[in-house]
Amino acid sequence: MKPLRFLTCCYGDNFAPYLFVLLNSIDEVYGSDATPIVYYDNISVDVVKEIKRKAPHAKLYYYNLKAHGCYIPEPCGGVQGKQENIAMERYFLTTGVDDALDGPLVILDCDMLVTKRLDKYLPDVSNCDILFTYKTELDEQLQWPINAGIQIVNNSEKVRGFYNLWQRETDWVIKNNGDEFNIWGGIQQAAFGRIIQARKQKNYRIGFTRNDCFMRGVPCKYLNETRRVQDFNSASVLHYKGKWRYVLPDKEFTVYVNRDNAGKMYDLWQGHLERWNAR
């Protein structure tokens, strides 16, 4: 069986520690059974050298956003600046899907951590073109029903078509600052929502077809755990997003992320970083 491919991206050295942790977690779970693929820009030469030395099986692709004519907004602060920076990742991922051969492909943000194999979510079991994650009553910010941090796809021409449509919708949301941002939360999720036009958990569980792709959802607690929790045994992938930026790497706990509600997740992440650094 061919190694499972993991596609991610990284923009800026500030995300390098998160990428290191993700790569280390994939290695510890899969070993030679996985091939990480990383598209990047604005990363220092030293970081690239470190990845090549410590994870020689990973495939790195430099993708110059400006040279490819990508829409890069003028720098700005606050929430909008953060969202525009995140939205640039869509260019990397769209290109990665276009470049990838057909077959299973795990597409995920670099601030995630793999805890166990994903066999039961792969296309031959899930029987769909695109598997995504959605929130249940246990999650926060339920007014935004999905989290676009990870998808598992059976790559094909129709999947590549969906991702290129998602790219165009992302560009539209950035340029027009549409109401979808408030409806779906986050630029990439807003663009995703413009395509699927479905907000009910029942639709996600049963599945539906959009742009010729059959899509189905999995609750975040199994494949995209975004909460600060001490018990994450049911999760195959953890997502260190949002307020974790104030804590990782090697920073003080906060009121929102602390030893009582997230100590085990913190220790797990730091352990992966330590083992990466020790390679």
Backbone hydrogen bonds, N-H to C=O, Kabsch-Sander energy under -0.5 kcal/mol:
donor,donor_aa,acceptor,acceptor_aa,energy
4,L,33,D,-2.9
5,R,104,P,-0.6
6,F,35,T,-2.1
7,L,5,R,-0.5
7,L,106,V,-3.6
8,T,6,F,-0.5
8,T,37,I,-2.8
10,C,39,Y,-2.0
12,G,10,C,-0.5
12,G,41,D,-1.5
13,D,42,N,-0.6
15,F,12,G,-1.6
16,A,13,D,-1.6
19,L,15,F,-2.1
20,F,16,A,-2.7
21,V,17,P,-2.1
22,L,18,Y,-2.4
23,L,19,L,-2.7
24,N,20,F,-2.5
25,S,21,V,-2.6
26,I,22,L,-2.3
27,D,23,L,-2.2
28,E,24,N,-2.4
29,V,25,S,-1.8
30,Y,26,I,-3.0
31,G,26,I,-0.7
31,G,27,D,-1.7
33,D,30,Y,-2.1
34,A,31,G,-1.0
35,T,4,L,-2.7
37,I,6,F,-3.6
38,V,59,K,-3.0
39,Y,8,T,-1.9
40,Y,61,Y,-2.2
41,D,10,C,-1.5
48,V,44,S,-1.9
49,K,45,V,-2.6
50,E,46,D,-2.2
51,I,47,V,-2.2
52,K,48,V,-2.4
53,R,49,K,-2.1
54,K,50,E,-2.6
55,A,51,I,-2.8
58,A,55,A,-2.1
59,K,36,P,-2.8
60,L,58,A,-0.6
61,Y,38,V,-2.9
63,Y,40,Y,-2.9
65,L,63,Y,-0.8
68,H,64,N,-1.5
69,G,66,K,-1.8
70,C,65,L,-2.3
72,I,70,C,-0.8
81,G,77,G,-1.4
82,K,78,G,-1.8
83,Q,79,V,-2.6
84,E,80,Q,-2.4
85,N,81,G,-1.9
86,I,82,K,-2.3
87,A,83,Q,-2.5
88,M,84,E,-1.1
89,E,86,I,-1.6
90,R,87,A,-1.5
91,Y,88,M,-1.3
92,F,88,M,-0.8
93,L,89,E,-2.1
94,T,90,R,-2.7
95,T,91,Y,-2.1
96,G,92,F,-2.5
97,V,93,L,-2.4
98,D,94,T,-2.3
99,D,95,T,-2.4
100,A,96,G,-1.6
103,G,155,N,-1.7
105,L,153,V,-2.1
106,V,5,R,-2.7
107,I,105,L,-0.6
107,I,151,Q,-3.3
108,L,7,L,-2.4
108,L,106,V,-0.5
109,D,149,G,-2.1
112,M,109,D,-0.6
113,L,238,L,-2.2
115,T,236,S,-2.7
116,K,236,S,-1.2
121,Y,118,L,-2.2
122,L,118,L,-0.6
122,L,119,D,-1.3
125,V,122,L,-2.0
126,S,122,L,-2.9
127,N,123,P,-2.1
129,D,214,F,-2.0
130,I,214,F,-1.8
131,L,152,I,-2.4
132,F,216,R,-2.2
133,T,147,N,-0.7
134,Y,218,V,-1.8
135,K,145,P,-3.0
139,D,136,T,-2.0
144,W,141,Q,-2.0
147,N,133,T,-1.9
150,I,147,N,-0.5
151,Q,107,I,-2.5
152,I,131,L,-2.0
153,V,105,L,-2.8
153,V,151,Q,-0.5
154,N,129,D,-2.2
155,N,103,G,-2.5
155,N,153,V,-0.9
160,R,156,S,-2.6
161,G,157,E,-2.0
162,F,158,K,-1.9
163,Y,159,V,-2.4
164,N,160,R,-1.9
165,L,161,G,-1.9
166,W,162,F,-2.6
167,Q,163,Y,-1.9
168,R,164,N,-2.0
169,E,165,L,-2.5
170,T,166,W,-2.2
171,D,167,Q,-2.3
172,W,168,R,-1.9
173,V,169,E,-2.4
174,I,170,T,-2.3
175,K,171,D,-2.3
176,N,172,W,-2.4
177,N,173,V,-2.0
181,F,178,G,-1.4
182,N,179,D,-1.0
183,I,179,D,-1.5
184,W,180,E,-2.9
185,G,180,E,-0.5
185,G,181,F,-2.0
190,A,186,G,-2.5
191,A,187,I,-2.3
192,F,188,Q,-2.3
193,G,189,Q,-2.9
194,R,190,A,-1.9
195,I,191,A,-1.0
195,I,192,F,-0.6
196,I,192,F,-2.4
197,Q,193,G,-2.4
204,Y,200,K,-1.7
205,R,201,Q,-2.7
206,I,202,K,-2.4
207,G,203,N,-2.6
208,F,215,M,-2.0
210,R,213,C,-2.4
213,C,210,R,-2.4
215,M,208,F,-3.5
215,M,213,C,-0.5
216,R,130,I,-2.0
217,G,204,Y,-3.1
218,V,132,F,-2.1
220,C,134,Y,-2.5
222,Y,219,P,-1.9
223,L,219,P,-1.1
224,N,220,C,-3.0
225,E,237,V,-2.3
226,T,224,N,-0.7
229,V,227,R,-0.9
232,F,230,Q,-0.7
235,A,232,F,-1.3
236,S,222,Y,-3.1
238,L,113,L,-2.8
239,H,225,E,-2.9
240,Y,111,D,-2.8
240,Y,238,L,-0.5
241,K,239,H,-1.3
244,W,241,K,-1.9
245,R,242,G,-2.0
246,Y,243,K,-1.4
247,V,244,W,-1.8
248,L,244,W,-2.7
251,K,247,V,-2.1
254,T,257,V,-3.0
258,N,256,Y,-0.5
262,A,258,N,-2.1
263,G,259,R,-1.3
266,Y,262,A,-2.5
267,D,263,G,-2.6
268,L,264,K,-2.2
269,W,265,M,-2.2
270,Q,266,Y,-2.7
271,G,267,D,-2.4
272,H,268,L,-1.9
273,L,269,W,-2.1
274,E,270,Q,-2.5
275,R,271,G,-2.2
276,W,272,H,-2.3
277,N,273,L,-2.7
278,A,274,E,-1.5
279,R,276,W,-1.5
